Amino acid sequence: MEEAIVVRNLTKKFGELVAVDDLSFSVKQGELFGFLGPNGAGKTTTINILATLLRPSGGEAWVAGYEVTRHPHEVRRHIGIVFQEIALDSKLTGQENLEFHAMMYGLSKQARQARIQEVLQLVNLIEKRNVLVENYSGGMKRRLEIARGLIHQPRVLFLDEPTLGLDAQTRRHIWEYIQRLNIEEGVTIILTTHYMEEADNLCHRVAIMDQGKFVALDTPSRLKDILGGDVVTLELEPFFSPEVSLRFESLSWIKTVKKHENSLILTMEKAERRIPELIHLAEVNGSRVVSVHLHKPSLEDVFLHFTGRRIREEEASWQERNRARLRHHFRRR
Amino acid sequence: MNFIAIYVLWLREMKRFWRAKSRIVGALAMPLFFLAFLGLGFNRMGIPGLSQGVNYITFLVPGILGMSLLFSSTFGGLSVLWDKEFGFLKEIMVAPVSRIAIVLGRITGGVTTALIQAVMILGVALLMGFRPSSWLTLGLAFFFMILISATFLGLGLIFASRMKDMQGFSIVMNFVIFPIFFLSGALYPVENFPVWLRLLAYLDPLTYGIDGLRALLINNSSFSWPVNLGVILVSATVMVILGAYLFEKSEAA
């Protein structure tokens, strides 16, 4: 079985709201696959369906070779999951949380001890193993959860917003752990995030999700290529020497040339290596470069390109929507 | 049946119970205050309906045991909501373990903690001068306590499965648990109720639980213990099955 996950026409409705809208995709064994999108895009709902916690309203999904509604028990046996919110028993120690998990998954006593040792080492928590989880920091709790998700050697590991609410340094550490276990344990990893850098740095392929649908699905670099490469803005003085823009337009490695006030906006690949040449060409053709601005396209720009909105803006309005929904919910009670 | 899963769920309850010392003290305080103050306050008064030679403290002890079992067991069932709130329920629900094993794990854990508290109350009662009419029937009395506890763990699970969060907790407390407690005749003989209220009391499973404990511990009861045993056995079975069924139906995410 080469595909770790196959999804066909998956749909989930909550009353009127269509949270997941006719999704179809597949993920290869050993792939690190990311869902990127604003809150409320349907990422968590999709993961919850794949992890058998929610029943789909329509469509089919196979995880590790088993269909999620027909063989939920088999699916559960082969997946690990780290939820968006912490799901540890804070009144138990780190070790006890792992033991609980290992026993629930039916590991023998020997396998249990060996495996717990291994995963604790992987996430650097050996020394804190006998501390109550309520005394752990946010980053330690996350690491413990990732370790726990791995104990029973799942074929697929789901990470739902694994670095949400963590500081930048801890986030980088978590990224390292995720990469390491993808390589060392060979486990297929599905993660959701609304952090661009996370999807960009970690994932082999990224599905950009909005309102229950995929707006794009490809490798991060190819997604960014859709935008036509890096954007260089040259502020020129005196404006405007027509020879400069004509010269630039004649070059094959410059894809587009646009004028904006007293600047030229150019797109090209590997722009950082072209800037000296651009400055030189401008001066030779009678203009002086006053400032240079280089913008490398991010997945944020890709999201903007496809939806006409920014993920952050979307987040604010999602929060408003959510508040309205909560108010509605409480009135109904 | 996955016995390891039941065992590990039970073990978790034990560890949590053992570590929450303040919670144990809190859970014991109310029944012990009831026992001490009501017992000492009313002991010299003639309570109508008590047979000769049974003083009020003696009458009260089985009632307070029932009270403690009622409260700790219902809370035990409702504690699923805490797991939901703190996210741990998802960790349990995503494990390759049958829902029945999960329910049984919680019930065995809940019964054990409720029973430990009942034993502690019984210990205090013995210190206060309470003596069971026969030590031989004590074992059967414990069996009664298990069934009482299972009944109300089932009830707690039923409510936990229908509720989204802890917000409805005080409603359940005031409109379900307290009426069950007052109707059960824990504090007075149900025979003193007017007829319509007595009919309600006879619909309350705790009435039979406590009456059974009285039959076995102080030899003073409305019904014989086999009758009480029959009723409480049926109620425990029905409640556990219903609780398990509704728990199975509820979605974790």
Interface residues (C-beta under 8 A of the other chain):
Chain A: N48 A51 T52 L53 L54 R55 H73 E74 R76 R77 I79 I81 F83 E85 I86 A87 L88 D89 S90 K91 L92 E96 E99 F100 H101 M103 M104 Y105 G106 R148
Chain B: N2 I4 A5 Y7 V8 L11 R12 K15 R16 R19 A20 F86 G87 F88 K90 E91 I92 M93 V94 A95 P96 V97 S98 E251 A252 A253
